Amino acid sequence: MTNVITMMPVRLAATRLPNKPLLNINGKTLVQRVYENVEKAMKGKTDIAVAAGDQKIVDEVEKFGGQAVLTDPNLPSGTDRIAAALKVLDPQGTKYDVVVNFQGDNLNVDPAVCLPLIEMVQKTDCDIATCGMIIKNEEDKTNPNVVKIVMGLKEGETEGRCLYFTRATAPYTRDPEKCKNQDLYYHIGIYVFKASSLQKMVSLPTGVLENREKLEQLRALENGMVIRAKIIDKIKLIDEAPADINTPEDLENSLPFIK
């Protein structure tokens, strides 16, 4: 049986919302609420741990009964942080086969979207599984802040291999009258790794395309790793609230919906 762990990378250094993980959200900290959402959604199917960049986060997680590992605060990304924490929890690399990277500020993201991605990693040859959604907002199609997945999906298909990730508008449709599937796809930044693939990715140097587009998943593609994605219809737990907490406005808009 595959052993799975869900890792939440969390650090205090957020310029737009200082001490974000420790903010009180109607009686509980942000990190506790996200941790509890993961516990509820996973229903014992994975272990859970916070990959913390600060001792204060470790203290808070242990206070509410969770598991946390202190990592170097200067690590460059959440991927590096969960890989470092995994080496502490599984130094021989024999305990866990699959690692979920679920961001610690995803207050309103349904962790259950990870379950089919875990299954994808277990049942296919992919190194990494992720997810996306159909872009319906026309402005988002040309917005460079919106990351797109390029996939060769036939009409009706919802899962396939990722050929590229880009901030550009891609793929281009040259002959709309003859092309049945003209959808563009948002990339949703949730990743499920084979444990060995996670450690391989963080050991690789920054890729040329990664540096150009500032998308770390391109490092994996440049080095021949396989990423698959599932297109989903819904990602939020509560439709009216922001998916995650990045700004004071996000926090303010979330509070009325959190009990």
C-alpha positions in Angstrom: 0.0 0.0 0.0 1.3 3.4 -0.9 2.1 5.6 2.1 1.1 9.3 1.6 1.9 12.4 3.6 0.3 15.9 3.0 2.8 18.6 3.7 1.8 22.2 4.3 4.7 24.7 3.7 4.2 27.7 6.1 6.3 30.7 6.9 5.8 34.1 8.6 7.6 36.3 6.1 4.6 37.6 4.1 5.0 41.3 3.2 1.3 41.9 2.2 -0.1 40.3 5.4 2.5 40.0 8.2 2.4 36.9 10.5 -0.3 35.5 8.2 -0.3 31.9 9.5 -0.9 33.1 13.1 -3.7 35.5 12.3 -6.8 34.8 14.4 -9.7 33.9 12.2 -12.8 33.7 14.3 -11.1 32.0 17.2 -8.5 29.8 15.4 -5.3 30.7 13.6 -5.1 30.4 9.8 -2.7 27.5 10.0 -5.0 25.6 12.4 -8.0 26.1 10.1 -6.2 24.9 7.0 -4.7 21.9 8.9 -8.1 20.9 10.2 -9.6 21.2 6.7 -6.9 18.8 5.4 -7.7 16.4 8.2 -11.4 16.4 7.5 -11.0 16.0 3.7 -8.3 13.3 3.8 -10.2 11.1 6.3 -7.1 9.4 7.5 -5.8 8.6 4.0 -2.6 10.6 4.6 -0.4 11.7 7.4 -0.2 15.5 7.8 2.7 17.8 8.7 3.5 21.5 8.5 6.9 22.3 7.0 7.5 25.5 9.0 9.9 28.3 8.4 9.7 29.6 11.9 9.7 28.2 15.4 6.5 30.2 16.3 4.6 28.2 13.6 5.9 24.9 15.1 4.8 26.0 18.5 1.3 26.9 17.3 0.9 23.7 15.4 2.0 21.6 18.4 -0.3 23.6 20.6 -3.4 22.5 18.6 -2.1 18.9 18.4 -0.7 18.9 14.9 2.7 17.8 13.6 5.3 20.3 12.4 8.9 20.3 11.3 11.2 23.4 11.5 13.1 24.1 8.3 15.6 26.7 7.2 13.6 30.0 6.8 15.8 31.0 3.8 14.6 28.1 1.6 13.6 29.6 -1.8 10.2 27.9 -2.3 7.5 25.8 -0.7 8.7 22.8 -2.7 12.2 23.1 -1.2 10.5 23.5 2.3 8.4 20.3 2.1 11.4 18.4 0.7 13.6 19.5 3.6 10.8 18.6 6.1 10.4 15.2 4.5 14.0 14.4 5.0 13.5 14.9 8.7 10.4 12.8 8.9 11.6 10.1 6.6 15.4 10.2 6.5 15.8 6.8 4.9 13.2 7.6 2.2 11.3 4.4 3.0 8.2 5.6 4.9 6.4 7.7 2.3 5.9 7.1 -1.4 3.7 10.1 -2.2 3.9 13.7 -1.0 1.1 16.2 -1.3 2.0 19.9 -1.3 -0.9 21.9 0.0 -0.3 25.6 0.7 -0.8 26.7 4.2 -2.8 29.8 3.2 -5.4 27.8 1.2 -8.2 28.5 3.7 -11.0 28.0 1.3 -9.5 25.5 -1.1 -11.1 22.0 -0.8 -8.2 19.6 0.1 -10.4 16.8 -1.4 -9.2 17.9 -4.9 -5.9 16.2 -3.9 -7.5 12.7 -3.7 -7.7 12.1 -7.5 -4.2 13.5 -7.9 -2.9 11.0 -5.3 -4.6 8.2 -7.3 -3.1 9.6 -10.5 0.5 9.4 -9.1 -0.2 5.9 -7.8 -1.6 4.5 -11.0 0.3 6.2 -13.8 3.9 6.9 -14.7 3.8 10.5 -13.8 6.3 12.1 -11.4 3.9 14.9 -10.4 0.2 15.4 -10.6 -1.6 18.7 -10.5 -4.9 20.2 -11.5 -6.5 22.9 -13.6 -9.8 24.5 -14.6 -11.3 25.8 -17.8 -10.7 29.6 -18.2 -14.0 31.3 -18.8 -13.0 34.8 -18.1 -11.7 36.3 -21.4 -9.4 38.8 -19.6 -7.6 35.9 -17.8 -6.7 34.3 -21.1 -4.3 37.2 -21.9 -3.3 38.0 -18.3 0.4 37.1 -17.6 -0.4 36.7 -13.9 -2.6 33.8 -14.8 -0.6 30.6 -15.4 -2.0 28.3 -18.1 -1.5 24.6 -18.6 -0.9 23.4 -22.2 -2.5 20.0 -22.6 -3.5 18.0 -25.7 -7.0 17.0 -24.4 -9.6 15.6 -26.8 -13.1 16.8 -26.5 -14.6 15.3 -23.3 -11.3 14.3 -21.7 -10.4 15.7 -18.3 -7.0 14.3 -17.6 -3.7 14.2 -19.5 0.0 15.0 -19.7 1.1 18.5 -19.2 3.2 19.6 -22.2 4.0 23.1 -20.9 3.0 25.8 -18.4 3.0 29.4 -19.4 2.0 33.0 -18.6 1.3 33.5 -22.3 -2.0 32.8 -24.1 -1.5 29.2 -25.3 -2.2 27.1 -27.3 -3.1 29.3 -30.3 -6.1 28.1 -32.3 -5.3 28.6 -36.0 -8.4 27.0 -37.5 -11.3 27.5 -35.1 -13.9 25.9 -37.4 -12.1 22.6 -37.5 -10.9 22.5 -33.8 -13.5 21.0 -31.4 -11.7 21.7 -28.2 -10.5 25.3 -27.9 -10.4 25.5 -24.1 -7.6 27.2 -22.2 -6.8 26.0 -18.7 -5.9 27.7 -15.5 -3.1 26.0 -13.6 -4.1 25.4 -9.9 -0.9 25.3 -7.8 -1.6 22.1 -5.9 1.0 19.3 -6.5 1.2 15.7 -5.6 4.7 14.2 -6.0 6.2 10.7 -6.0 8.5 11.1 -3.0 11.6 10.3 -5.1 10.5 12.8 -7.8 10.2 15.6 -5.2 13.8 15.0 -4.0 15.0 14.8 -7.6 13.3 18.1 -8.5 14.8 20.1 -5.6 18.3 18.8 -6.4 18.1 20.1 -10.0 19.5 23.5 -11.0 17.1 26.3 -12.0 16.0 25.7 -15.5 16.3 28.1 -18.5 12.5 28.2 -19.0 11.8 28.2 -15.3 14.0 31.3 -15.0 12.3 33.0 -18.0 8.7 32.4 -17.0 9.3 32.2 -13.2 7.5 28.9 -13.0 9.3 26.2 -11.0 7.3 23.3 -12.6 9.1 24.0 -15.9 12.3 22.8 -14.2 10.7 19.3 -14.0 9.6 19.4 -17.6 13.0 20.6 -18.8 14.6 17.6 -17.2 12.2 15.0 -18.7 9.9 14.5 -15.7 6.3 13.7 -16.4 3.5 16.0 -15.0 -0.1 15.0 -15.4 -3.1 17.2 -14.6 -6.8 16.7 -14.0 -9.3 19.4 -15.0 -11.7 20.0 -12.2 -15.0 22.0 -12.0 -14.8 23.4 -8.5 -12.0 24.2 -6.0 -13.6 26.3 -3.3 -15.3 25.1 -0.1 -17.4 28.3 0.0 -18.1 29.9 -3.4 -18.5 33.4 -2.1 -15.2 33.6 -0.2 -11.6 34.0 -1.5 -9.7 30.8 -2.2 -6.7 31.8 -0.1 -5.5 34.6 2.2 -2.9 36.9 0.7 -4.0 40.4 1.6 -6.0 42.2 4.3 -8.9 42.4 1.9 -8.9 38.6 1.5 -9.0 38.2 5.2 -11.8 40.7 5.6 -13.8 39.0 2.8 -13.3 35.6 4.4 -14.4 36.3 8.0 -18.2 36.4 7.4 -18.1 32.8 6.0 -15.8 31.1 8.5 -17.4 29.5 11.6 
